[in-house]
C-alpha cells in the first residue's frame, strides 16, 4: 500500500511537472507570436508612411484621379485607426486594393511613371511590401505552429485548463 501511494505521488509529480512545462512552452510561443505581430505592425506602419507622399505625387501629375487618391488616403487612415489584429488585417487588405487601383491608373500617365520621385517612391513601396511579406510569413508560421501544438495531447488538455486557445488571426496574402 505504501509503495502504491508513493508510485501515485511520483506519477502525479511527473504529470504536474509536464503540465507546467507544456504551459510554459505555450505561453512562450504566444509571446513569440506577439513579437512577430509587432514586426508585421511595424512594417504596416512603415508602408503607411510612404503612402501620403505617393498619393501627393500622383495627384500632382494626375489630378483627375482624385477618387482613387481619396480611396488610398481613406484606406491609410482606416489602417492607422485600426487597433486589433483582425481590424489591421482587414484595413491592410483595403489599402492593398486601393494602392493596386492607384498604380493601375498611374500607368496612364507616362510623365508620372518616368519621374524620378515617383520611381523612388515605388521602390520604397516595393521594399515596404517585401518587409510586410516577410513579417507576415513569419507571423503566420508561428501561429500555425502554436495552433498545431494546441491540438496535440496532452497540450490540448493543458491549453484548455489554462485558457490558452487557438489564434485565428491569420494574415492572408492578398489575391492578385
C-alpha positions in Angstrom: 0.0 0.0 0.0 2.8 2.4 0.9 4.5 1.7 -2.5 1.3 2.3 -4.3 0.9 5.7 -2.6 4.5 6.6 -3.4 4.0 5.5 -7.0 0.8 7.6 -7.4 2.6 10.6 -5.9 5.5 10.1 -8.3 3.1 9.9 -11.3 1.3 13.0 -10.1 4.5 14.8 -9.6 5.7 13.9 -13.1 2.3 14.8 -14.6 2.4 18.2 -12.7 5.9 19.0 -14.0 4.9 18.0 -17.5 1.8 20.3 -17.4 3.9 23.2 -16.1 6.4 22.7 -18.9 3.7 22.5 -21.5 2.1 25.7 -20.2 5.4 27.5 -20.1 6.1 26.4 -23.7 2.7 27.5 -24.9 3.0 30.9 -23.2 6.4 31.3 -24.7 5.1 30.6 -28.1 2.3 33.1 -27.6 4.8 35.7 -26.7 6.8 34.9 -29.8 3.6 35.4 -31.8 3.1 38.8 -30.2 6.6 39.7 -31.1 6.1 38.6 -34.7 2.9 40.6 -34.9 4.8 43.6 -33.7 7.1 43.2 -36.7 4.1 43.0 -39.0 2.6 46.1 -37.4 5.9 48.0 -37.8 6.1 47.0 -41.5 2.5 48.2 -42.0 3.2 51.5 -40.3 6.3 51.9 -42.4 4.4 51.4 -45.7 1.6 53.6 -44.5 4.2 56.3 -44.0 5.1 56.2 -47.7 1.5 56.4 -48.9 0.8 60.1 -48.4 3.8 61.2 -50.4 3.0 58.7 -53.2 -0.6 60.0 -53.2 0.6 63.6 -53.4 3.0 62.8 -56.2 0.2 61.1 -58.2 -2.2 63.9 -57.5 0.3 66.5 -58.8 0.6 64.7 -62.2 -2.9 63.2 -62.4 -5.4 65.4 -60.6 -8.3 63.7 -62.5 -7.7 60.6 -60.4 -8.9 62.3 -57.2 -11.3 59.5 -56.3 -8.5 56.8 -56.4 -6.3 59.1 -54.4 -9.0 59.7 -51.8 -9.6 55.9 -51.6 -5.9 55.4 -50.8 -5.9 58.1 -48.2 -9.1 56.8 -46.6 -7.7 53.2 -46.5 -4.5 54.5 -45.0 -6.4 56.4 -42.3 -8.5 53.3 -41.6 -5.3 51.3 -41.1 -3.9 54.0 -38.8 -7.1 53.9 -36.7 -7.3 50.1 -36.5 -6.4 48.6 -33.1 -6.8 44.8 -33.1 -5.1 42.3 -35.3 -8.3 41.5 -37.2 -9.0 45.2 -37.8 -5.5 45.8 -39.0 -5.5 42.8 -41.3 -8.8 44.0 -42.9 -7.7 47.6 -43.1 -4.5 46.5 -44.8 -6.4 44.5 -47.3 -8.4 47.6 -48.2 -5.2 49.6 -48.5 -3.7 46.9 -50.8 -6.7 47.2 -53.0 -6.7 51.0 -53.1 -3.0 51.1 -53.9 -3.3 48.5 -56.7 -6.1 50.6 -58.3 -3.9 53.7 -58.0 -0.9 52.0 -59.5 -3.1 50.8 -62.4 -4.4 54.3 -63.1 -0.9 55.8 -62.8 0.1 53.7 -65.8 -2.0 56.0 -67.9 0.4 58.9 -67.1 3.8 58.4 -68.8 5.2 61.6 -67.4 4.4 60.3 -63.9 5.8 56.9 -64.5 9.0 58.4 -65.9 9.6 60.7 -63.0 12.4 60.1 -60.5 10.4 60.9 -57.4 7.6 58.5 -58.4 10.2 55.8 -59.2 11.9 56.3 -55.9 8.5 56.1 -54.1 7.6 52.9 -55.9 11.0 51.4 -54.9 10.4 52.4 -51.3 6.9 50.9 -51.5 8.3 47.7 -53.0 10.8 47.5 -50.1 8.0 48.0 -47.6 5.8 45.4 -49.3 8.7 42.9 -49.0 9.1 43.7 -45.3 5.4 43.1 -44.8 5.6 39.8 -46.7 8.5 38.5 -44.7 6.9 39.6 -41.3 3.5 38.2 -42.4 5.1 34.8 -43.3 7.0 34.6 -40.0 3.9 35.5 -38.0 1.6 33.0 -39.9 4.2 30.3 -39.4 4.3 31.0 -35.6 0.5 31.0 -35.4 0.3 27.7 -37.4 2.9 26.0 -35.2 1.2 27.2 -32.0 -2.2 26.0 -33.2 -0.8 22.7 -34.2 0.8 22.3 -30.7 -2.5 23.0 -29.0 -4.1 20.2 -31.0 -1.7 17.6 -29.6 -2.3 15.5 -26.5 -1.6 16.4 -23.6 -1.1 20.0 -24.8 -4.8 20.3 -25.6 -5.7 19.5 -22.0 -3.2 21.9 -20.5 -4.3 24.6 -23.0 -7.9 24.1 -22.1 -7.3 24.2 -18.4 -5.1 27.3 -18.6 -7.4 29.0 -21.2 -4.8 29.2 -23.9 -6.9 28.9 -27.0 -6.1 28.8 -30.7 -5.3 32.0 -32.5 -7.4 32.7 -35.6 -5.8 35.9 -36.8 -4.0 34.7 -39.9 -2.7 37.4 -42.2 -3.6 36.2 -45.7 -1.6 37.0 -48.7 -3.6 39.4 -50.9 -5.1 37.8 -54.0 -3.8 39.4 -57.2 
